[in-house]
Amino acid sequence: MLESMRILVVEDDKKIASFIVNGLRQSGFAVDHADNGEDGLFQARTTAYDAAVVDLMLPKLDGLSLIQRLRKGTFAFPF
């Protein structure tokens, strides 16, 4: 059995996050969700992801800063 891709969704709007997460799960992806930039950064640093969907306007740490911090590290997954 093939292992599904793991995707991180970082989105603070509950309705949008639910729509994205449910759609990805129905398509067979393993999905984790963070509702702010700091939590998203923590999850990305502690869990192996194949891709990330990141909102730009996030509380605690905006999406662009989150992506910049991850790119300075050893993260190779697409955003």
Helices and strands as residue ranges (DSSP letters): E 6-10, H 14-26, E 30-34, H 37-46, E 51-54, H 63-72
